C-alpha cells in the first residue's frame, strides 16, 4: 500500500529522529516546568488556605489582621501586646461562643516555638478540610510539666515519649536563660499535618506561667533557681495574659455580629479576625511572587517553542531535495504546507503530551511520600482543564510557528523547479 | 490520420528576474506517442525547458501547450493538476524519497493524483501495478518492494524512478539525464526497458541527455543548442 500525506510527514520525521526527539524533549521539559509550577501553585494555595479550619474567629490584642494571623497561626513574629485573662474569660462566657482555646506564645525550645494552651486545643484545632489533630504516639497533656510535640520537631530533635526538656525563656537558642529547675517531659507526639503545628511544642498555660516564676521583672531573679518544683506547683499558676484566643461559634450566622461585638469591647481593646479572610489577604501579598514564577515558566515554554522553529529551519536545507521530488511527483503547494505544519504541530503535541505525562508521574511518585512524612496533601495535581488548555495552546502555537518555515519551503520548492543540484 | 500534438512551444522565452534570457525557442512540436531525444549539454537550458513543460516554471512570453493545456496561461493549481494526473518525471539521480520503501516510492504519484489512483485500481491495485511495472523494468525480486531505497544500486534506483513515473498511465514522461550515472550496459538496458514501457502505455517520451550517442534509440532527435536561440547567442558571444 501507499503512504498517506500524514504518513509522509511521519516517515520524514522518523528519518530525522535524533533532532526531532531533542526538540520534543525541549518542549516536553518546558511544558512540564510550566504545569509543575501551575500545579504546585494551586496546591500551595489550597494547602495555605487549609492551615486552619473550623475556627470561626481569632481574637488578639489590636494590631493588624495579617500580623495577628502570622503569630497566632504561622508562629511568625511576635505579639506586640497580649490580652488579659479577664478578657479571655468574658469571651468564653458569651452566649454566642461555643468554645474557646487560649494560646500563649513567646518562648522557644532549641529553635522551635513553645505554645501554651489548654487540652481543648487538641479537640478544636482543625486543618485541611476539618481534619482534627491526631496523636501518632501518647496523649494530650494533663499536668503542668507535660508537653505534646509536633511531628517535625520530634523527627528533627529525635524526641520520644518521656524525653525530658529544658524550656527557654524568650526566643534565644540556649544558654544563660535555661529554666532548668522546671523539668518538662514529652507525653504525646502529633501526627504530621503539613502546618506549623508540626514545629510547635505544646504545653499547658500553667506550664508557661511556671516557666516564668522568678522572671516577673524581665530579668532573672536570683531566688528563682532556689525554688523547688513542689514550691512552684503550690503557686497560683493561672496566667495573667494570653496571646490570642481561637473561638468557635454556636451558630455561623452570628459571625459578623459577634466579631463586631468583640471588636467594640468597652473594657479592653480587642481584635477579632476571620481566619479565611485574613488568609486571603496574606495570600494576596505573597501572590505576586507566585505570579512572577508562573510568568517565568511561561517564558520557558516560549523558549521550548522556539526550539521547534530552530529544528524546522535547520531541516529545510536537508529536505530541499525531498520537497522537489514530492513536487515533481504531483504534490501541490498545499501538500508542502501541510507537511511542514503537520510536523510543527506534531512536535508541539508530542512535547506537550510527554510534558504532561512527566509532571503527572512526578506528582504521583512524590505525593504519597510528602503525605506520609510531612502530612502535605497536594490537592489539584491531577489532570485538569489547565492541562488541556496548555496542550492546546502549545500545539496551536507550534503550528503558527511552523507557518514561516513552511512558506520558505514552499517558495524554494517553487523556485527550484524540477531539479535541485545538491 | 494526422497524429495529435502532445507538446507545442511557440516563441517561448524564459529568464530569471534581472538576468539575460536563458531560453528562447521559436518552435517545438512533439506528437502524441512520439519518443523524442533532446541532446543538450549542461547550460543549454534543458532543465529550464523541462521545468516549463512540467509547469513548475512560467515563461516570460510565448505559448506552451501540453496535452491541450496552455501552461503559460494556466494557473498554478491547474499546472499542478496536469503534472500530478498526466505527467511522469525521472531525474538524473536522487529520484527517490530516502525514507520510503521501494513500493511507497512507486506509489507516491497515486497519493497526489486521484486520477492515477483510479486508473491503478482499475488495473488491480497499487501493489499489483507497482510489482508489474518493476518486474517489466527488470526488478523481479518480490522482497524488493519493502526494501529501503538506499539499499539499491544506482541502476536499480533509476528503474524504481521509471516505475514511479509510469504508474497510473501518464500521457507524458519527462526524463532529465536519467542515465548519466549509469555504466554503458545498464544505460542501454534502461533505455530499452523505458521505451518498451512507454510504448506499451501509449505515452509520449521526452528524453534529455548530453550524450548524442543515445539518439539512435528514439523516434526523433533534436539538438537543444540549435533549438535554443539564447544558447546560440551565448556561444557566439
Interface residues (C-beta under 8 A of the other chain):
Chain A: X1 X2 X3 X4 X5 X8 X11 X12 X14 X15 X321 X322 X325 X326 X327 X328 X329 X330 X331 X332 X333 X335 X414 X417 X418 X419 X422
Chain B: X47 X48 X50 X51 X54 X56 X57 X76 X77 X80 X83 X84 X85 X87 X89 X91 X92 X94 X95 X96 X97 X98 X99 X100 X103 X104 X107 X108 X109 X110 X111 X112 X113 X116 X126 X127 X164 X174 X176
